[in-house]
């Protein structure tokens, strides 16, 4: 596996979308401690607002099972159609999603995920 420098991570922005505050804090901490810049949203609607305002987001790391008008799968589809360069990592503790059900270039991580798995997934998108 290629090593990602702290400088490369520092310029990459990751948007974490998770409705459970403790799980969101865990994911944010993992990603920030690795050197990435992290933005947070508690639902898909907030995530869309952030994506509209920020043009520097490289990766959206989203839970699938979220309340509101849009779950993580619909968010991922919206991201893929409106912001094609943004990479997608979807997570769930309830569902297992096969690659055939994911948006193009999307990755799936089952919960509970490890720090190493999160960073491998993000690092695979960052050059």
Buried (B, 14 or more C-beta within 10 A) or exposed (E): EEEBEEEBBEEBBBBBBBBBEEBBEBBBEBBBEBBBBBBBBBBBBBBBEBBEEEEEBBBBBBBBBBEEEBBBBBBBBBBBEEBEEBBBBBBBBEBEBEEEEBBEEBBBBEBEBEBEBBBEBBBBBBE
